[in-house]
């Protein structure tokens, strides 16, 4: 892996080169590859963004009840994202590390 630095509008941005190129795929949890255009990839990306926003909200609140609620939601969303990022053939590995979210939990 190599890197370089470039200046854009007064900002410095670090570029990382993995020497693997971009085949339009991304790695899955526990191995495997999936298209970056897959609905699952989009879904766990959006879920990850929601987890991040909740983290910012937790950092800004002084209400412990709100903080606890957001923490619990973050954990559940993290599990959902992990499930979406797991190849169906590796689902047993997912179940060894996470308690899957069930329909009863979300209704």
Backbone as CSV, one residue per row, in Angstrom:
resi,resn,N_x,N_y,N_z,CA_x,CA_y,CA_z,C_x,C_y,C_z
1,UNK,0.850,-1.166,0.000,0.000,0.000,0.000,0.894,1.226,0.000
2,UNK,0.553,2.235,-0.783,1.285,3.487,-0.797,0.292,4.622,-0.664
3,UNK,0.817,5.825,-0.429,-0.082,6.957,-0.274,0.580,8.211,-0.815
4,UNK,-0.224,9.228,-1.052,0.269,10.529,-1.461,-0.664,11.577,-0.888
5,UNK,-0.196,12.814,-0.894,-0.996,13.910,-0.368,-1.244,14.899,-1.494
6,UNK,-2.458,15.415,-1.593,-2.762,16.434,-2.590,-3.473,17.589,-1.909
7,UNK,-3.337,18.777,-2.512,-3.987,19.955,-1.957,-5.168,20.318,-2.840
8,UNK,-6.341,20.498,-2.203,-7.549,20.892,-2.906,-8.183,22.029,-2.126
9,UNK,-8.282,23.210,-2.728,-8.910,24.367,-2.087,-8.324,24.644,-0.708
10,UNK,-7.024,24.537,-0.573,-6.397,24.811,0.714,-6.479,23.669,1.700
11,UNK,-7.132,22.578,1.342,-7.237,21.412,2.219,-6.275,20.340,1.726
12,UNK,-5.722,19.609,2.650,-4.874,18.485,2.281,-5.665,17.203,2.442
13,UNK,-5.648,16.384,1.433,-6.362,15.105,1.466,-5.368,13.989,1.229
14,UNK,-5.467,12.982,2.030,-4.587,11.827,1.921,-5.231,10.825,0.976
15,UNK,-4.492,10.373,-0.020,-4.965,9.336,-0.928,-4.281,8.035,-0.545
16,UNK,-5.043,6.971,-0.498,-4.499,5.663,-0.153,-4.627,4.746,-1.360
17,UNK,-3.548,4.060,-1.690,-3.538,3.118,-2.808,-3.311,1.717,-2.254
18,UNK,-4.290,0.844,-2.415,-4.171,-0.525,-1.897,-3.553,-1.470,-2.912
19,UNK,-3.401,-1.014,-4.147,-2.853,-1.799,-5.257,-3.754,-2.964,-5.669
20,UNK,-4.993,-2.960,-5.194,-5.952,-3.985,-5.593,-6.919,-3.441,-6.641
21,UNK,-6.992,-2.137,-6.775,-7.937,-1.547,-7.710,-9.347,-1.626,-7.160
22,UNK,-10.259,-1.064,-7.896,-11.652,-1.070,-7.475,-12.442,-1.880,-8.486
23,UNK,-12.808,-3.081,-8.093,-13.565,-3.954,-8.991,-15.065,-3.748,-8.847
24,UNK,-15.457,-2.710,-8.090,-16.879,-2.463,-7.887,-17.488,-3.350,-6.828
25,UNK,-16.636,-3.985,-6.023,-17.118,-4.863,-4.954,-16.525,-4.423,-3.622
26,UNK,-17.149,-4.870,-2.554,-16.662,-4.606,-1.209,-16.698,-5.903,-0.407
27,UNK,-15.896,-5.955,0.631,-15.815,-7.164,1.460,-16.998,-7.268,2.403
28,UNK,-17.381,-8.491,2.687,-18.441,-8.770,3.646,-17.843,-9.227,4.969
29,UNK,-18.615,-9.114,6.018,-18.242,-9.626,7.321,-18.070,-11.137,7.201
30,UNK,-17.035,-11.692,7.785,-16.740,-13.132,7.750,-16.345,-13.625,6.360
31,UNK,-15.985,-12.724,5.461,-15.509,-13.116,4.144,-16.575,-13.043,3.079
32,UNK,-16.117,-13.049,1.857,-17.013,-12.927,0.718,-16.980,-11.514,0.165
33,UNK,-17.549,-11.333,-0.996,-17.581,-10.047,-1.678,-19.004,-9.793,-2.150
34,UNK,-19.334,-8.510,-2.291,-20.654,-8.110,-2.768,-20.492,-6.842,-3.596
35,UNK,-21.353,-6.664,-4.572,-21.318,-5.464,-5.402,-21.588,-4.227,-4.551
36,UNK,-20.862,-3.164,-4.854,-21.111,-1.899,-4.159,-22.480,-1.340,-4.522
37,UNK,-23.084,-1.832,-5.594,-24.419,-1.400,-6.008,-25.528,-2.259,-5.414
38,UNK,-25.178,-3.226,-4.590,-26.171,-4.115,-3.985,-27.080,-3.342,-3.028
39,UNK,-28.363,-3.696,-2.984,-29.255,-3.074,-2.001,-28.757,-3.278,-0.563
40,UNK,-28.146,-4.431,-0.286,-27.617,-4.662,1.062,-26.516,-3.667,1.400
41,UNK,-25.617,-3.407,0.441,-24.530,-2.458,0.663,-25.095,-1.078,0.967
42,UNK,-26.063,-0.659,0.202,-26.711,0.634,0.436,-27.385,0.655,1.803
43,UNK,-28.083,-0.423,2.147,-28.815,-0.480,3.418,-27.876,-0.430,4.616
44,UNK,-26.768,-1.196,4.583,-25.909,-1.135,5.759,-25.088,0.145,5.791
45,UNK,-24.886,0.787,4.652,-24.240,2.102,4.652,-25.127,3.154,5.296
46,UNK,-26.399,3.148,4.943,-27.352,4.090,5.536,-27.508,3.814,7.028
47,UNK,-27.556,2.543,7.395,-27.668,2.167,8.807,-26.453,2.667,9.579
48,UNK,-25.267,2.530,9.005,-24.045,3.009,9.643,-24.089,4.524,9.838
49,UNK,-24.612,5.246,8.858,-24.745,6.697,8.992,-25.695,7.047,10.133
50,UNK,-26.788,6.311,10.274,-27.728,6.553,11.373,-27.056,6.311,12.723
51,UNK,-26.262,5.252,12.821,-25.530,4.958,14.060,-24.595,6.118,14.392
52,UNK,-23.931,6.669,13.386,-23.009,7.783,13.599,-23.739,9.032,14.084
53,UNK,-24.870,9.346,13.469,-25.646,10.517,13.878,-26.133,10.357,15.317
54,UNK,-26.548,9.147,15.675,-26.970,8.904,17.059,-25.803,9.087,18.024
55,UNK,-24.602,8.725,17.606,-23.423,8.947,18.435,-23.176,10.425,18.666
56,UNK,-23.364,11.231,17.625,-23.219,12.682,17.783,-24.288,13.223,18.723
57,UNK,-25.510,12.737,18.588,-26.593,13.183,19.468,-26.302,12.808,20.915
58,UNK,-25.765,11.612,21.128,-25.407,11.186,22.491,-24.352,12.102,23.084
59,UNK,-23.404,12.519,22.262,-22.338,13.397,22.745,-22.864,14.778,23.109
60,UNK,-23.987,15.168,22.514,-24.521,16.509,22.733,-25.608,16.577,23.797
61,UNK,-26.140,15.443,24.228,-27.228,15.476,25.204,-26.697,15.357,26.628
62,UNK,-27.406,16.002,27.534,-27.082,15.849,28.955,-28.147,15.006,29.652
63,UNK,-29.149,14.577,28.895,-30.238,13.766,29.439,-29.833,12.289,29.385
64,UNK,-29.612,11.691,30.536,-29.135,10.310,30.595,-30.135,9.333,29.982
65,UNK,-31.428,9.621,30.141,-32.452,8.746,29.567,-32.361,8.738,28.040
66,UNK,-32.172,9.900,27.457,-32.016,10.007,26.004,-30.734,9.303,25.566
67,UNK,-29.659,9.506,26.318,-28.387,8.861,26.004,-28.532,7.341,26.005
68,UNK,-29.193,6.813,27.029,-29.385,5.363,27.133,-30.233,4.823,25.981
69,UNK,-31.294,5.540,25.634,-32.157,5.123,24.528,-31.374,5.101,23.212
70,UNK,-30.621,6.160,22.966,-29.829,6.218,21.739,-28.771,5.118,21.700
71,UNK,-28.144,4.829,22.844,-27.145,3.754,22.905,-27.778,2.417,22.536
72,UNK,-28.968,2.153,23.099,-29.659,0.896,22.792,-30.022,0.808,21.308
73,UNK,-30.495,1.914,20.746,-30.817,1.937,19.318,-29.564,1.737,18.468
74,UNK,-28.457,2.357,18.875,-27.197,2.164,18.150,-26.810,0.692,18.114
75,UNK,-26.923,0.035,19.240,-26.548,-1.384,19.312,-27.414,-2.235,18.392
76,UNK,-28.722,-1.968,18.386,-29.620,-2.740,17.529,-29.343,-2.471,16.052
77,UNK,-29.103,-1.202,15.712,-28.797,-0.872,14.321,-27.457,-1.455,13.888
78,UNK,-26.495,-1.480,14.798,-25.202,-2.086,14.481,-25.383,-3.565,14.150
79,UNK,-26.230,-4.244,14.910,-26.507,-5.657,14.656,-27.189,-5.840,13.304
80,UNK,-28.127,-4.964,12.993,-28.805,-5.030,11.695,-27.797,-4.840,10.564
81,UNK,-26.910,-3.858,10.700,-25.900,-3.615,9.671,-24.983,-4.825,9.518
82,UNK,-24.600,-5.433,10.628,-23.743,-6.624,10.570,-24.454,-7.764,9.859
83,UNK,-25.743,-7.922,10.126,-26.501,-8.984,9.461,-26.584,-8.728,7.953
84,UNK,-26.818,-7.477,7.573,-26.879,-7.132,6.154,-25.532,-7.330,5.460
85,UNK,-24.445,-7.214,6.218,-23.094,-7.343,5.660,-22.549,-8.762,5.771
86,UNK,-23.414,-9.724,6.069,-22.997,-11.120,6.192,-23.543,-11.928,5.019
87,UNK,-22.661,-12.663,4.367,-23.071,-13.564,3.287,-24.012,-14.614,3.878
88,UNK,-25.138,-14.909,3.219,-26.062,-15.915,3.756,-25.387,-17.244,4.084
89,UNK,-24.358,-17.606,3.348,-23.642,-18.849,3.609,-22.805,-18.816,4.880
90,UNK,-22.615,-17.629,5.450,-21.814,-17.472,6.673,-22.687,-17.041,7.856
91,UNK,-23.999,-17.221,7.723,-24.931,-16.732,8.737,-24.701,-17.375,10.100
92,UNK,-24.245,-18.623,10.113,-23.975,-19.281,11.400,-22.887,-18.543,12.168
93,UNK,-21.887,-18.027,11.477,-20.845,-17.237,12.138,-21.434,-15.967,12.736
94,UNK,-22.317,-15.316,11.991,-22.997,-14.123,12.497,-23.730,-14.448,13.798
95,UNK,-24.467,-15.553,13.809,-25.247,-15.929,14.988,-24.366,-16.262,16.188
96,UNK,-23.109,-16.642,15.957,-22.199,-16.914,17.066,-21.753,-15.631,17.762
97,UNK,-21.820,-14.506,17.052,-21.331,-13.245,17.597,-22.423,-12.229,17.914
98,UNK,-23.587,-12.388,17.323,-24.671,-11.425,17.491,-25.978,-12.149,17.777
99,UNK,-26.844,-11.481,18.512,-28.211,-11.961,18.679,-29.025,-11.294,17.567
100,UNK,-29.483,-12.071,16.576,-30.203,-11.468,15.451,-31.437,-10.690,15.903
101,UNK,-31.719,-9.609,15.195,-32.917,-8.823,15.456,-34.095,-9.590,14.875
102,UNK,-35.128,-9.774,15.684,-36.301,-10.531,15.247,-37.458,-9.589,14.939
103,UNK,-38.463,-10.113,14.273,-39.646,-9.313,13.948,-40.310,-8.786,15.220
104,UNK,-40.323,-9.599,16.264,-40.944,-9.182,17.528,-40.231,-7.975,18.136
105,UNK,-38.934,-7.862,17.889,-38.159,-6.758,18.452,-38.488,-5.422,17.790
106,UNK,-38.972,-5.462,16.563,-39.194,-4.216,15.827,-40.666,-3.877,15.622
107,UNK,-41.561,-4.703,16.137,-42.990,-4.391,15.982,-43.567,-3.892,17.274
